[in-house]
Amino acid sequence: MSQISRDEVAHLARLARLALTDSELDGFAGQLDAILGHVSQIQAVDVTGVEATGNPLKDVNVFRPDALAPSLTQDEALAAAPNAVEGRFAVPRILGEPE
């Protein structure tokens, strides 16, 4: 037995402001009927005792913990820079007028 009629598909198409041909209506009716059949099978599954969940995986922090580690000093970092001014990286201006 069909779960959705051609007229229901036409009604949905009108609501969605879609212009469908007769062959498209027939095709979509068949496709939607197959989809609704699959949904019916899923709804028939006995889920008694199964806890509802939004995510099947446990929420676990996958990032490493923050830890202090040795890093470059300001002088070491600026030593590799092509240009530095007053202890900061100097880069070409890209916005605005020069002062």
N, CA, C and O atoms as a DFTB+ gen file, in Angstrom:
396 C
 N C O
     1  1       0.839      -1.183       0.000
     2  2       0.000       0.000       0.000
     3  2       0.885       1.249       0.000
     4  3       1.854       1.338       0.754
     5  1       0.548       2.172      -0.827
     6  2       1.313       3.410      -0.939
     7  2       1.066       4.291       0.283
     8  3      -0.066       4.441       0.741
     9  1       2.151       4.869       0.802
    10  2       2.025       5.718       1.984
    11  2       1.827       7.191       1.624
    12  3       1.426       7.997       2.464
    13  1       2.112       7.533       0.367
    14  2       1.927       8.916      -0.070
    15  2       1.376       8.903      -1.489
    16  3       1.851       8.163      -2.350
    17  1       0.380       9.726      -1.711
    18  2      -0.265       9.740      -3.026
    19  2       0.357      10.816      -3.916
    20  3       1.077      11.705      -3.459
    21  1       0.051      10.695      -5.184
    22  2       0.525      11.682      -6.155
    23  2      -0.036      13.060      -5.818
    24  3       0.648      14.071      -5.977
    25  1      -1.302      13.095      -5.347
    26  2      -1.923      14.368      -4.969
    27  2      -1.212      15.003      -3.768
    28  3      -1.069      16.224      -3.702
    29  1      -0.766      14.171      -2.821
    30  2      -0.034      14.698      -1.670
    31  2       1.316      15.269      -2.103
    32  3       1.765      16.285      -1.574
    33  1       1.951      14.616      -3.056
    34  2       3.218      15.130      -3.584
    35  2       2.977      16.458      -4.294
    36  3       3.766      17.392      -4.148
    37  1       1.896      16.548      -5.056
    38  2       1.563      17.798      -5.741
    39  2       1.304      18.906      -4.718
    40  3       1.708      20.051      -4.923
    41  1       0.630      18.563      -3.618
    42  2       0.363      19.546      -2.566
    43  2       1.677      20.024      -1.930
    44  3       1.870      21.222      -1.721
    45  1       2.565      19.089      -1.631
    46  2       3.871      19.458      -1.076
    47  2       4.650      20.343      -2.050
    48  3       5.300      21.305      -1.639
    49  1       4.582      20.017      -3.321
    50  2       5.279      20.812      -4.338
    51  2       4.724      22.233      -4.378
    52  3       5.483      23.195      -4.496
    53  1       3.403      22.365      -4.280
    54  2       2.803      23.708      -4.267
    55  2       3.265      24.489      -3.035
    56  3       3.600      25.670      -3.138
    57  1       3.285      23.832      -1.869
    58  2       3.732      24.499      -0.643
    59  2       5.184      24.958      -0.758
    60  3       5.552      26.009      -0.234
    61  1       6.004      24.164      -1.445
    62  2       7.421      24.499      -1.623
    63  2       7.647      25.395      -2.834
    64  3       8.786      25.726      -3.167
    65  1       6.570      25.782      -3.483
    66  2       6.637      26.630      -4.677
    67  2       7.467      25.980      -5.779
    68  3       8.267      26.640      -6.443
    69  1       7.263      24.668      -5.962
    70  2       7.952      23.924      -7.010
    71  2       6.977      23.615      -8.130
    72  3       5.847      23.195      -7.880
    73  1       7.408      23.819      -9.352
    74  2       6.600      23.465     -10.512
    75  2       7.097      22.118     -11.022
    76  3       8.177      22.030     -11.606
    77  1       6.305      21.065     -10.800
    78  2       6.708      19.719     -11.208
    79  2       5.834      19.235     -12.352
    80  3       4.632      19.500     -12.387
    81  1       6.448      18.526     -13.283
    82  2       5.697      17.914     -14.377
    83  2       4.996      16.667     -13.853
    84  3       5.269      16.207     -12.744
    85  1       4.089      16.124     -14.666
    86  2       3.379      14.904     -14.268
    87  2       4.348      13.753     -14.029
    88  3       4.186      12.987     -13.079
    89  1       5.355      13.631     -14.891
    90  2       6.310      12.534     -14.711
    91  2       7.148      12.743     -13.445
    92  3       7.495      11.777     -12.766
    93  1       7.474      13.999     -13.127
    94  2       8.213      14.275     -11.890
    95  2       7.364      13.964     -10.666
    96  3       7.868      13.427      -9.680
    97  1       6.073      14.299     -10.724
    98  2       5.175      13.975      -9.610
    99  2       5.127      12.472      -9.377
   100  3       5.195      12.009      -8.238
   101  1       5.009      11.713     -10.461
   102  2       4.975      10.252     -10.329
   103  2       6.297       9.726      -9.774
   104  3       6.305       8.855      -8.904
   105  1       7.402      10.249     -10.273
   106  2       8.715       9.804      -9.810
   107  2       8.945      10.124      -8.345
   108  3       9.415       9.280      -7.582
   109  1       8.612      11.352      -7.956
   110  2       8.798      11.738      -6.554
   111  2       7.858      10.971      -5.633
   112  3       8.218      10.654      -4.500
   113  1       6.656      10.674      -6.113
   114  2       5.724       9.890      -5.292
   115  2       6.330       8.529      -4.983
   116  3       6.246       8.059      -3.848
   117  1       6.938       7.892      -5.973
   118  2       7.576       6.595      -5.755
   119  2       8.767       6.691      -4.813
   120  3       8.937       5.852      -3.929
   121  1       9.591       7.719      -5.004
   122  2      10.769       7.894      -4.151
   123  2      10.376       8.193      -2.705
   124  3      10.936       7.617      -1.773
   125  1       9.414       9.091      -2.525
   126  2       8.973       9.420      -1.168
   127  2       8.302       8.228      -0.502
   128  3       8.441       8.030       0.705
   129  1       7.579       7.436      -1.279
   130  2       6.952       6.235      -0.726
   131  2       8.019       5.257      -0.233
   132  3       7.856       4.642       0.821
   133  1       9.104       5.112      -0.984
   134  2      10.197       4.228      -0.560
   135  2      10.856       4.760       0.712
   136  3      11.175       3.989       1.617
   137  1      11.059       6.061       0.781
   138  2      11.659       6.669       1.974
   139  2      10.759       6.452       3.184
   140  3      11.236       6.068       4.252
   141  1       9.475       6.694       3.024
   142  2       8.542       6.499       4.136
   143  2       8.477       5.036       4.554
   144  3       8.261       4.737       5.729
   145  1       8.660       4.124       3.609
   146  2       8.710       2.700       3.945
   147  2       9.904       2.385       4.834
   148  3       9.787       1.622       5.793
   149  1      11.050       2.970       4.514
   150  2      12.245       2.773       5.345
   151  2      12.050       3.371       6.737
   152  3      12.468       2.784       7.735
   153  1      11.416       4.538       6.797
   154  2      11.149       5.173       8.089
   155  2      10.220       4.289       8.917
   156  3      10.407       4.164      10.127
   157  1       9.238       3.686       8.292
   158  2       8.326       2.785       9.008
   159  2       9.077       1.596       9.588
   160  3       8.794       1.167      10.707
   161  1      10.038       1.060       8.832
   162  2      10.843      -0.055       9.340
   163  2      11.661       0.376      10.553
   164  3      11.769      -0.369      11.527
   165  1      12.226       1.554      10.497
   166  2      13.025       2.055      11.619
   167  2      12.137       2.271      12.836
   168  3      12.528       1.949      13.958
   169  1      10.937       2.817      12.617
   170  2      10.021       3.056      13.730
   171  2       9.547       1.758      14.369
   172  3       9.145       1.760      15.532
   173  1       9.585       0.659      13.640
   174  2       9.123      -0.626      14.163
   175  2      10.157      -1.306      15.057
   176  3       9.837      -2.295      15.716
   177  1      11.374      -0.805      15.096
   178  2      12.429      -1.415      15.908
   179  2      12.100      -1.235      17.387
   180  3      11.729      -0.144      17.820
   181  1      12.240      -2.325      18.165
   182  2      11.989      -2.275      19.603
   183  2      13.195      -1.640      20.289
   184  3      14.290      -2.203      20.287
   185  1      12.985      -0.475      20.871
   186  2      14.067       0.233      21.545
   187  2      13.845       0.281      23.057
   188  3      14.385       1.147      23.747
   189  1      13.056      -0.646      23.554
   190  2      12.814      -0.705      24.990
   191  2      14.137      -0.903      25.717
   192  3      14.903      -1.809      25.387
   193  1      14.403      -0.066      26.693
   194  2      15.625      -0.176      27.475
   195  2      16.836       0.478      26.847
   196  3      17.921       0.447      27.428
   197  1      16.679       1.068      25.681
   198  2      17.798       1.748      25.028
   199  2      17.753       3.218      25.432
   200  3      16.744       3.896      25.242
   201  1      18.848       3.693      25.987
   202  2      18.908       5.080      26.437
   203  2      19.012       6.019      25.237
   204  3      19.802       5.788      24.322
   205  1      18.216       7.064      25.254
   206  2      18.257       8.048      24.176
   207  2      19.581       8.792      24.220
   208  3      20.103       9.099      25.292
   209  1      20.110       9.073      23.051
   210  2      21.379       9.792      22.979
   211  2      21.403      10.662      21.733
   212  3      20.818      10.318      20.706
   213  1      22.079      11.778      21.839
   214  2      22.242      12.655      20.687
   215  2      23.523      12.371      19.941
   216  3      23.706      12.812      18.806
   217  1      24.424      11.620      20.592
   218  2      25.721      11.328      20.002
   219  2      26.143       9.938      20.472
   220  3      26.237       9.705      21.677
   221  1      26.397       9.016      19.554
   222  2      26.755       7.660      19.971
   223  2      28.156       7.548      20.566
   224  3      28.495       6.527      21.166
   225  1      28.959       8.575      20.406
   226  2      30.323       8.552      20.931
   227  2      30.376       9.294      22.257
   228  3      29.633      10.252      22.474
   229  1      31.239       8.854      23.120
   230  2      31.410       9.554      24.390
   231  2      32.093      10.893      24.130
   232  3      33.029      10.985      23.336
   233  1      31.609      11.922      24.812
   234  2      32.232      13.238      24.682
   235  2      33.526      13.238      25.475
   236  3      33.521      13.256      26.706
   237  1      34.623      13.218      24.753
   238  2      35.937      13.176      25.376
   239  2      36.778      14.288      24.769
   240  3      36.753      14.507      23.557
   241  1      37.514      14.978      25.606
   242  2      38.410      16.012      25.111
   243  2      39.556      15.333      24.363
   244  3      40.331      14.581      24.954
   245  1      39.659      15.603      23.063
   246  2      40.685      14.955      22.246
   247  2      41.958      15.794      22.156
   248  3      42.927      15.397      21.510
   249  1      41.949      16.941      22.798
   250  2      43.119      17.804      22.758
   251  2      44.045      17.482      23.924
   252  3      43.603      17.037      24.983
   253  1      45.307      17.709      23.716
   254  2      46.274      17.459      24.781
   255  2      46.084      18.518      25.858
   256  3      45.584      19.606      25.571
   257  1      46.469      18.222      27.071
   258  2      46.354      19.230      28.127
   259  2      47.339      20.372      27.886
   260  3      48.419      20.174      27.329
   261  1      46.948      21.555      28.310
   262  2      47.858      22.695      28.220
   263  2      49.005      22.479      29.197
   264  3      48.793      22.135      30.360
   265  1      50.204      22.682      28.715
   266  2      51.370      22.512      29.582
   267  2      52.426      23.533      29.188
   268  3      52.651      23.791      28.005
   269  1      53.060      24.100      30.184
   270  2      54.154      25.027      29.905
   271  2      55.323      24.262      29.311
   272  3      55.655      23.166      29.761
   273  1      55.940      24.847      28.302
   274  2      57.097      24.223      27.666
   275  2      58.076      25.329      27.294
   276  3      57.673      26.479      27.122
   277  1      59.330      24.999      27.171
   278  2      60.303      26.022      26.774
   279  2      59.948      26.592      25.400
   280  3      59.496      25.865      24.515
   281  1      60.157      27.885      25.232
   282  2      59.888      28.510      23.939
   283  2      60.961      29.553      23.666
   284  3      61.862      29.766      24.479
   285  1      60.853      30.195      22.521
   286  2      61.840      31.200      22.132
   287  2      61.716      32.447      23.002
   288  3      60.625      32.815      23.438
   289  1      62.826      33.071      23.236
   290  2      62.799      34.390      23.877
   291  2      62.428      35.407      22.813
   292  3      62.430      35.097      21.621
   293  1      62.112      36.615      23.241
   294  2      61.770      37.660      22.282
   295  2      62.935      37.909      21.328
   296  3      62.726      38.046      20.123
   297  1      64.139      37.968      21.844
   298  2      65.310      38.214      20.990
   299  2      65.521      37.080      19.992
   300  3      65.863      37.332      18.837
   301  1      65.320      35.830      20.426
   302  2      65.485      34.685      19.516
   303  2      64.443      34.720      18.401
   304  3      64.760      34.437      17.246
   305  1      63.205      35.065      18.743
   306  2      62.150      35.129      17.728
   307  2      62.431      36.245      16.730
   308  3      62.281      36.053      15.524
   309  1      62.833      37.397      17.223
   310  2      63.089      38.534      16.336
   311  2      64.365      38.375      15.524
   312  3      64.531      39.048      14.507
   313  1      65.263      37.505      15.949
   314  2      66.515      37.294      15.214
   315  2      66.256      36.753      13.813
   316  3      67.048      37.007      12.906
   317  1      65.183      36.026      13.619
   318  2      64.865      35.455      12.309
   319  2      63.984      36.378      11.473
   320  3      63.715      36.081      10.309
   321  1      63.531      37.489      12.046
   322  2      62.632      38.400      11.337
   323  2      63.415      39.267      10.360
   324  3      64.524      39.696      10.679
   325  1      62.865      39.536       9.178
   326  2      63.553      40.408       8.234
   327  2      63.620      41.850       8.729
   328  3      64.529      42.594       8.360
   329  1      62.647      42.248       9.574
   330  2      62.639      43.616      10.070
   331  2      61.953      43.644      11.433
   332  3      60.889      43.050      11.607
   333  1      62.552      44.321      12.384
   334  2      61.969      44.475      13.716
   335  2      62.167      45.907      14.169
   336  3      63.202      46.516      13.903
   337  1      61.154      46.448      14.865
   338  2      61.213      47.812      15.380
   339  2      60.736      47.792      16.827
   340  3      59.645      47.301      17.117
   341  1      61.540      48.318      17.721
   342  2      61.204      48.426      19.139
   343  2      60.742      47.087      19.726
   344  3      59.774      47.044      20.486
   345  1      61.430      46.001      19.377
   346  2      61.111      44.701      19.943
   347  2      59.876      44.034      19.371
   348  3      59.324      43.118      19.982
   349  1      59.433      44.487      18.197
   350  2      58.241      43.906      17.565
   351  2      58.552      43.612      16.098
   352  3      59.439      44.220      15.501
   353  1      57.791      42.653      15.527
   354  2      57.919      42.385      14.098
   355  2      57.427      43.601      13.336
   356  3      56.391      44.165      13.687
   357  1      58.144      44.018      12.303
   358  2      57.722      45.120      11.444
   359  2      57.340      44.533      10.091
   360  3      58.117      43.812       9.466
   361  1      56.126      44.860       9.655
   362  2      55.624      44.342       8.379
   363  2      55.142      45.511       7.533
   364  3      54.837      46.573       8.075
   365  1      55.067      45.337       6.205
   366  2      54.589      46.427       5.355
   367  2      53.133      46.774       5.672
   368  3      52.327      45.896       5.981
   369  1      52.811      48.065       5.592
   370  2      51.439      48.533       5.812
   371  2      50.549      48.014       4.676
   372  3      50.933      48.051       3.507
   373  1      49.365      47.534       5.038
   374  2      48.427      47.072       4.014
   375  2      47.116      47.847       4.059
   376  3      46.350      47.808       3.096
   377  1      46.842      48.549       5.150
   378  2      45.608      49.323       5.280
   379  2      45.934      50.756       5.676
   380  3      46.930      51.017       6.350
   381  1      45.088      51.669       5.252
   382  2      45.215      53.051       5.696
   383  2      46.382      53.790       5.080
   384  3      47.158      53.244       4.297
   385  1      46.478      55.049       5.460
   386  2      47.531      55.940       4.967
   387  2      48.725      55.905       5.913
   388  3      48.551      55.736       7.119
   389  1      49.937      56.063       5.379
   390  2      51.104      56.145       6.270
   391  2      50.994      57.369       7.168
   392  3      50.477      58.408       6.757
   393  1      51.476      57.241       8.373
   394  2      51.394      58.353       9.332
   395  2      52.548      59.297       9.173
   396  3      52.639      60.288       9.898
